[in-house]
């Protein structure tokens, strides 16, 4: 199974980037509500090395006929299996619901060369910065991230809610990841390169 491409550490996008933050998304903008889109883009780029931006993915999906601007549509469903044809044809990936969200299974998935697109609410564990401190902005309504690496007993997340120096490749210990996964309800998908 393919592993993330060699420069995957560098892949990072912030939701509020002016190049795409203004795009209409789910009745708001990408800056306000586009964490799923941005996390999906990072997952695709980590797996394929494609170097898409969230603006590229937004435009490609729009051309495909995906509803993004108004509530409903693909909002918070970016990696859902119902969009399998789009995932395969546009981005060269396939998705699968992550039924077993145990830490051991998440480690197996990541060690097998896939990544995880998931949302978590602040139940049991706060969202962290790269230095291990607690983020000042917490995500009680849920927020998406790309969980992309398991190495040395740590799980690494790419979190679009802030700048790369704080939110790219944020390490979570086994215990922190276990607590993070408590808040990951229905929105958790494995993404694999095909």
MARDREN-685630 format. One record per residue (C-alpha): residue in one letter; z, x, y. Coordinates in steps of 0.5 Angstrom, whole numbers. Layout:
BEGIN
<"a",<Z,X,Y>>;
...
***
This chain:
BEGIN
<"x",<0,0,0>>;
<"x",<-2,3,7>>;
<"x",<4,6,11>>;
<"x",<4,5,19>>;
<"x",<0,10,22>>;
<"x",<2,17,24>>;
<"x",<3,15,32>>;
<"x",<7,9,31>>;
<"x",<13,11,35>>;
<"x",<9,11,41>>;
<"x",<7,3,40>>;
<"x",<10,-1,45>>;
<"x",<9,-6,50>>;
<"x",<14,-10,55>>;
<"x",<13,-17,56>>;
<"x",<13,-17,64>>;
<"x",<7,-12,64>>;
<"x",<3,-15,70>>;
<"x",<-3,-14,66>>;
<"x",<-1,-20,61>>;
<"x",<5,-22,64>>;
<"x",<2,-27,68>>;
<"x",<-2,-30,63>>;
<"x",<0,-38,61>>;
<"x",<4,-38,55>>;
<"x",<7,-45,52>>;
<"x",<8,-48,59>>;
<"x",<11,-42,62>>;
<"x",<8,-34,62>>;
<"x",<8,-29,57>>;
<"x",<13,-25,61>>;
<"x",<18,-31,60>>;
<"x",<16,-34,53>>;
<"x",<11,-29,50>>;
<"x",<16,-25,46>>;
<"x",<12,-27,39>>;
<"x",<5,-25,42>>;
<"x",<8,-18,44>>;
<"x",<12,-17,38>>;
<"x",<6,-19,34>>;
<"x",<1,-14,37>>;
<"x",<6,-9,36>>;
<"x",<6,-10,29>>;
<"x",<-1,-10,28>>;
<"x",<-2,-4,32>>;
<"x",<4,0,28>>;
<"x",<0,-2,21>>;
<"x",<-7,-1,23>>;
<"x",<-7,4,29>>;
<"x",<-12,-1,33>>;
<"x",<-9,0,40>>;
<"x",<-10,-7,42>>;
<"x",<-5,-10,48>>;
<"x",<-2,-17,48>>;
<"x",<-8,-18,53>>;
<"x",<-13,-17,48>>;
<"x",<-10,-21,43>>;
<"x",<-9,-27,47>>;
<"x",<-16,-26,49>>;
<"x",<-18,-26,42>>;
<"x",<-14,-31,40>>;
<"x",<-17,-36,45>>;
<"x",<-24,-34,43>>;
<"x",<-22,-36,36>>;
<"x",<-20,-43,39>>;
<"x",<-12,-42,38>>;
<"x",<-8,-46,43>>;
<"x",<-3,-41,47>>;
<"x",<-2,-44,54>>;
<"x",<1,-51,53>>;
<"x",<7,-52,49>>;
<"x",<6,-53,42>>;
<"x",<0,-49,39>>;
<"x",<2,-42,36>>;
<"x",<8,-41,41>>;
<"x",<13,-38,36>>;
<"x",<8,-38,30>>;
<"x",<4,-32,32>>;
<"x",<5,-30,24>>;
<"x",<5,-36,21>>;
<"x",<1,-37,14>>;
<"x",<-3,-43,17>>;
<"x",<-7,-38,21>>;
<"x",<-8,-33,15>>;
<"x",<-16,-33,17>>;
<"x",<-15,-31,24>>;
<"x",<-10,-26,22>>;
<"x",<-15,-23,17>>;
<"x",<-21,-23,21>>;
<"x",<-19,-21,27>>;
<"x",<-13,-16,26>>;
<"x",<-14,-14,19>>;
<"x",<-7,-16,17>>;
<"x",<-4,-22,12>>;
<"x",<2,-25,13>>;
<"x",<8,-28,8>>;
<"x",<14,-32,10>>;
<"x",<20,-27,9>>;
<"x",<24,-32,4>>;
<"x",<30,-27,2>>;
<"x",<33,-24,9>>;
<"x",<38,-19,5>>;
<"x",<38,-12,8>>;
<"x",<36,-9,1>>;
<"x",<30,-14,1>>;
<"x",<28,-12,8>>;
<"x",<29,-5,7>>;
<"x",<24,-6,1>>;
<"x",<19,-9,5>>;
<"x",<19,-4,10>>;
<"x",<19,2,5>>;
<"x",<13,-1,2>>;
<"x",<9,0,8>>;
<"x",<9,-7,11>>;
<"x",<13,-9,18>>;
<"x",<17,-16,19>>;
<"x",<16,-20,25>>;
<"x",<22,-24,26>>;
<"x",<26,-28,31>>;
<"x",<34,-27,32>>;
<"x",<39,-31,36>>;
<"x",<45,-28,38>>;
<"x",<50,-30,32>>;
<"x",<54,-25,29>>;
<"x",<51,-19,33>>;
<"x",<48,-17,40>>;
<"x",<42,-14,41>>;
<"x",<42,-7,42>>;
<"x",<39,-2,47>>;
<"x",<36,5,44>>;
<"x",<43,8,45>>;
<"x",<47,3,41>>;
<"x",<50,0,47>>;
<"x",<49,-8,48>>;
<"x",<44,-11,52>>;
<"x",<46,-14,58>>;
<"x",<41,-20,57>>;
<"x",<42,-23,50>>;
<"x",<38,-28,47>>;
<"x",<42,-34,45>>;
<"x",<35,-38,44>>;
<"x",<32,-33,40>>;
<"x",<27,-27,41>>;
<"x",<22,-24,37>>;
<"x",<22,-17,35>>;
<"x",<17,-12,31>>;
<"x",<22,-9,25>>;
<"x",<17,-3,23>>;
<"x",<21,2,20>>;
<"x",<27,4,15>>;
<"x",<29,11,15>>;
<"x",<35,15,14>>;
<"x",<39,9,13>>;
<"x",<37,6,19>>;
<"x",<32,0,21>>;
<"x",<28,1,27>>;
<"x",<26,-5,32>>;
<"x",<21,-6,38>>;
<"x",<24,-10,43>>;
<"x",<19,-13,48>>;
<"x",<24,-15,53>>;
<"x",<25,-9,57>>;
<"x",<22,-2,58>>;
<"x",<21,3,53>>;
<"x",<26,8,54>>;
<"x",<31,3,52>>;
<"x",<28,-2,47>>;
<"x",<23,2,43>>;
<"x",<25,4,36>>;
<"x",<32,1,37>>;
<"x",<36,4,31>>;
<"x",<40,-1,27>>;
<"x",<45,1,22>>;
<"x",<45,-3,15>>;
<"x",<51,-7,18>>;
<"x",<48,-9,25>>;
<"x",<41,-11,21>>;
<"x",<45,-15,17>>;
<"x",<49,-19,23>>;
<"x",<42,-19,26>>;
<"x",<39,-22,20>>;
<"x",<44,-28,20>>;
<"x",<41,-30,27>>;
<"x",<34,-30,24>>;
<"x",<32,-37,22>>;
<"x",<25,-40,20>>;
<"x",<21,-35,24>>;
<"x",<21,-29,20>>;
<"x",<15,-26,17>>;
<"x",<12,-20,13>>;
<"x",<6,-17,16>>;
<"x",<1,-13,11>>;
<"x",<-5,-9,13>>;
<"x",<-11,-11,8>>;
***
